[in-house]
Amino acid sequence: MRTGTTARSIAVTGAALLAISACGGGSEDEGGDTGADSGEKQVNIYGTDGNMGNALGEDFSEEGSLAGMRGTTPLTDLSSDFVDRLKEVDPELQDLNYAGETYDAIVLAALAAQAAGTNQATAFAPYVNGLTFGGEACTDFAACAEILAGGGNVDYDGASGPLSFAEAGEPAEASFGILQFGDDNALDDDATEFVLAGDEANAATDEGPDPVPTATGGAPLVVGTLLPLTGNLAFLGPPEVAGAKLAIQDINEAGGVFGQPVQLVEGDSGDASTDTATQTVDRLLQSGVNVIVGAASSGVSLTVIDAITQAGVMQISPANTSDQFTTYNDNGLYFRTAPPDTLQARALADLIIEDGNNTVGILALNDPYGTGLAENTLQNLVDAGLSEDDIQSITYDPQAANFDSEVQQMVDFNPDAIVVIGFEESSRILEGLNSNGVGPQR
């Protein structure tokens, strides 16, 4: 573990990393389980936020197909009260990925509008960064709104963590969950651990304009959502939708913005292979939204960010992680509550190194999310002491008929660990790895 980069959250589990035969054993030289009965070397399999969900396990019928596979995803230790309230919104909710980030995105937008005294995004966007650091701490819209009403400065510490936005409008520090699949091919909640990556000291220093006197009777704040109800990230839809609805509910129960209920207009982002997001954004803009929450996919956001921000509407994503957005020319109207993949790459690389892996194969889908996270993970592995010859990184077309060639390259490389950075197509890649004796199944 690199000091100042990743810190264990001992209070969450009070346990050290689990030594699982299917993941975390390390190479033969490191004393890991080498599969003596079969003569095969143990290969450790890792995933990331695009595939580390219970939906992945639903693609496998054989018990143990994913046993021990671990991975990282932006996730904080959500309070039991928050989780219970999410499940009141959606009783069928299984995964919690990005629920807190979606909730916080809407609360931040509402607080910014309240602080600016207007629903015009070009006027309230300059307030967003300053609401996440430097002021009086508060953890819900009602308490934060009370501080604003008294003329104070707000430091919103949300469901997804302290936020502490950097100049680019993104978290300077973030919590990541280390998730693990059990023998039943479902995530083992008892094995979840949490780490921090980044540094709150890198937050912006400009707290933005002073709050204006509380406005009442103005035009209501209208929030649109651009979330994955269909497509290859549809498993992220339910927790994000639940987080959005809960935020609107809490804000309105606290009196709304400008004394009026915040309005919600829902929309589907689809995925990058369709024009669903473009059609949804057109509809949301025509309906007069002031802020659009989404998309989840970085690739999808890159197709619509110009249409949104050039229309003078704020975009705030709960799940975009591509580092392209850090320097994107967004007219000061794009924000995200999800951390950039430069931070997830640190957490993922630390996990891989801690597990004793000396050679690593990376399979990443060819889109801004996949290539960005792969490149940053590779660099962090090199910084941690691996040579570039010890790492093989391969990008693939997620729409390909099969992934036989990529799987064979991993078999030939014979690494200690394989990282799969992908979406729903990850199940077919993992099936291929399993059938060749280098997947999580043992």
N, C-alpha and C positions, 0 to 999 in steps of 0.2 A: 504493500500500500504506500503511495507517495504522500508524505506529510503535506497537509494544506490542500490536497486535491480531493481525497475521499475519506470520510470518517464514518466508522460504524455507529449506528444508532442502537446502543446496547439496551436502552430502556424498552425497545420494542419487543425483543425476543429474549434477551438475556442469554443468548446461546451463541456459540461459535458456529462457523460455517459447517454444515453437515457434510460428512464424508460419505457420498453416495456412490455405489459401485458403478452406476451408469453415468455419473457426472461428478467431476471434482476429484478423481483419483490421481490425475496426473499421468505422466509417461511412465514407462517401465523403469527408466533410470531413476525416477523420483519415487519409486516404491508403490505406484498405483496398481490397481487391479488390472492385470493384463489378460484376463479371460483364459486362465490356464487350461481349463477343460476343453476349450475349443481351439486353443493355439492362437487366437486372435488378440491383437493389441486392443486395450480399452481405448475408445475414442470418446471424448467428452463433447457433448452437443450443447450449443448455446443459441438462444433466440433473442429477439428484441421486441420493442413495443408493437411492431406490426404483426407479430404472430403469437406473442405470449398471452393468449387468452383461451378460455375454455372452449371457444368455437373451434380451435385447432384440433382439440381432442375428439370432437364429434366426428371428424373424418376418419377415425381409426376404430375398428371393431375388435381388434385383437388386444387383449389385456397386456399392458406393459410396453406398448409401442412407443410411448413417449417417456417412460419411467426415467426419472433423474435428469431430464432435459431442463436446463436452467436458462434464465435470461433476465435482462433488465428492462424496465419500463418506468417512465416518469410516474411516480406514485408516492404519496405520503401516507403516514399511518393515520388514516381517516378515523375520526372518533366514532364510537358505536352509535351515538345519537345521530350523527350525520348520515351514517349508513342506514340506520333505521328509517330516517325520514326520506332518504332516496327510495327505499323499498316501499314506503307508503305511496310514493308517486308511481313506482313500477314494481309491483309485487313479484314479477317474474325475473327481476334483475339478478344476473349471475356475476358478471365482471364489473369492476369498478374503475377500469382504466379511463382516465381523463374526466371523470365525473367532477372531482374537485376543481380541476382546471377550468371546466366549463362554467361551473357555479361562480368561480372567482372572476371570470371574464365578464360576466353580466353584472356582477356587483360593482366591479371597477368602472364599467361604462356608466352605470347609474350614478355612482358617487361623483364621477367626473362631470356629468351633466348637472348634478345638483350643485357642485362647487362652482361651476361656470354660470349657473342660472339660465341655461338655455339648452335646447335639444339639438342645436347645430353642432355637428361633429368637428368642424373646423375651429370652433370656439372652445369645445370642451376637451379635445384631444391633448392640448398642452398640459392639462392637469393630471393626466393618467400616471405618468412616471412618479411624480411627487407624492401621489397617494400611497405609494408602496414603501416609503422609508422616511425617516427623519422627524415625523410628527408624533402625535399621541397615539399609542397603539390601540387598535380596536379589531374585533374579530367578526363582526357582523354588520350588515347595512344599517340597522337601527342605531347601534352605538356610534358608528362612524358618522351618520347623518346628524346625530346630536352634537358631535364635536364640530362639524361644519357649521351648524346653526349658531353655535356659540362663537364663531369666528376663528376656531382653532385649525391646526393642521393635522391631517390624518396620516397614520401609518397603518394601512390595512394588512393584517396578517390573516390570510384566508384559509379555506379548507385545504388548499394544496400546498400551504407553507407560507413563509414570510414574504415571498415574491421578490422584493428588493430589486426593482427593475434597473437595468443598465441603461445607458443613453439610447440604445437601439430599441427600447421598449420591450425588453425580454428579461426573464429572471437571471440575476447574476449568480445565484446559488439555487440549487434544486435538490429535492429528495427523489431518490430512485428506489423502487422495489426490486429486490432480487427474488424472482418467482421460480417455482419448481413444479414440474409435473409429477404426479404420483403414479402408482401402478394402474389406477383406473383411468389414466389418460386425462385426468382433470387436474387443475392447479391445486396443490396442497397448501391450503391457507396457513397451516401450522408451520410450514417451512419458510414462509415469507420473511425476508429480512429487509432492512432499509439502510441505505447509505446516502451521504450527502456529497455532492460534487459541485465545484465552483467555490466562489468566495464572495460573501456579502459585501466585502470591502470594495468590490468592483462595481457596486451600484452607482448610479448617477449622483451628482451632488446638487444639481439645480432642482429645487422643490417646486418650481413652476409658479404660476400666478397666484396671488392671494384669492381665497374664496370670495365671491360676491355675496351680498345679502340674499338670503333665501328667497327664491322666486316662487310665486304661486300663480296659478291661473294661466300659465303659458301653455304652449302646445305640448302634448304628452310625449314622453320618450317612447320610440317604437324600436323594438329589437327584432331583428330577423335572424334566423338560424340557417346555417348551411352545413348540415351534419350528415354523416353517411347512413342513410336509411336503406340504401342499396349499394351494391358494388363490393369490391374486395376488402373494404374496411367496415362492412356493415356490422361486424361484431362490436365495434366501438360505438355504434349508434345508440343503443339502449342506455348505457351509463351517461353518455353526453346529453342525450335528450332529457334524462331524469335530472341531471345537474342543472340544465337550463330551466326546466319547469319549476324546480325547487327554488332556484334563485328568484325567479319572477314572483313566486308565491310569497317568499320571505320579504322581498322589497315592498310588495303591495300591502302585506299585513302590517308593515312598519309605516304606512302612509304614502308609499309610492314616491315618485319624483315630482317636485313642484306641487305636491299635494294631490297628484293625480296617479291613477294606476298606470304602471308601465305595460305597454301592449306587446304581445309576442306574435310574430308571424313566422311559422315554421317552414323549412324547406329542406330538400334532399340535395346532397352534393354529388351522389353517384360516385364514380371514380374517374381516373384520368383517361380511361378508354372510351368515355361517352361525353356528350355535351350537356349532360344533366345539370352540372353546376352553372354553366353559362345561362341556361334557360331559367334556373332558379334565381340567379342573381338579377337577371332582367326583371323577373316578376317582383322580387323584393324591392328593387329600386323604384319600380313603378308604384308600389304600395306605400312608398314614403318612409322606409325605414331609416333610422339615424345611425345605426350600428349593425353590422353583420358579424355574428359569432360563427367562426369556421374559416376555412374548411378544416377537416381533420388531416387530409392528405396534403403534403407539401406540394406535390405535383399539381393537384387540383387548384390549390391557392394560387400557384403561379399562373394559371390560366385565367384567373378572374381578378387578381389584385389590382390591376390597372383600371378595370371597369369600375371597381368599388371606390378606390381612393380618388380617382379623377372625377368621380361624381360628388366628391365632398362628403362621403360617408366613411365612417371608421370601420375598419376590419380588425377583429381581435380573435385569434385562433387559440383554441385550447389544446391543440395537438400538433401543429406544425413544428418540425424539429430541424429542417434543413438550414444550414448556416448561410444559405443565399439570402435569407431575409434580414440578416444582421446589417447588411449594407445596401439593401434594396432601396431604390428611389421611390418612396411611398408617400411623399408629400406630408410626412409626419402623421399619417393616419393608419398605419399598420402596427399592431401590437400582438404579443402572444404571451399567454400564461404558461405554456409549455416551454421547457428549456431547449436551447439549441443543441444539436447533436454533438457539438464539441464537448458538452458536459456529459451526455450519455456515453460517449465514446470513452471518456475517462473512467466512468464507473464500470463499463463493460470490460475494458482492458485490465483494470485492476482485478476484477473477478477472475479473468482468465489466467493472469499471472499468479494470483494467490492459490489457484488450484494446481499449480505446478506444471503447467503446459509449456513445453519448449518449442513446439512447432504448431502453427495455426493456419488453417484454411478458412477463407472467408468467401461465402457465396452470397452475393448481393444483387437484388433486382436493379435493373438499369433505369433509375429515375432519380430525381434530386434527393429524395430521402435515402434510398439505398446506397447510391454512390457516395453521398456526403458522409453518412455514418460509417461506411466501410473505410473511406480514406482517413477519417479522423481516428478510427479504431486502430488501423494499421500504424499510424504515426505514434499513437500512445503506446502501442506494443513495442515499437522500436525505441521510444524514449525510455521504456521500462527495462530494456536490455536485450531484446530479441534482435537478431539481424534481419535485414530484408529478405535474405535467402531462406529464413526460417518461416516466412509467411507467404502464402499464395492467395491472392485475391482475384476472384472471378466474378464478373457481372453477367447477368443472364436476362433474357427477354421474358418478362412474366407471362406474355401471351404465347410463348412457344408451345408446340405440340407436346414436347417432352423435354426432360432435363437430363437425358442419359449421358450426354457428352460432359456436362458439368460434374455430374456425380462420378463419372469415370476418372476425371481429372483429380478429384479428391481421393479416390481409391489409390490412384497412382502416386499421389503426393504422400499419402500415409501419415497425416499429421496426428499430433496428440489431441487436438481440438478442432472442431468445425463450427463456425458461426454462420447461421442462416439468417440473413436480413431480408425479409420479404413479407408478403401479405398472405392471402388465402392459398396461393399456389405453393406455399411452404410445405403443406401436407404432402404434395406429390414429390417434392424434393426429399423430404424425410422418409417417405416410403422407399424411394430409390436408395437412399443411404442405408436404410435398414436391410433391404434385400441384398446389399453388397457387404453386409457385416460391419459397416462403419457408422451406423445410426445409433439412436438412443436405445433401441430395443436390444435387450440381452436376456 
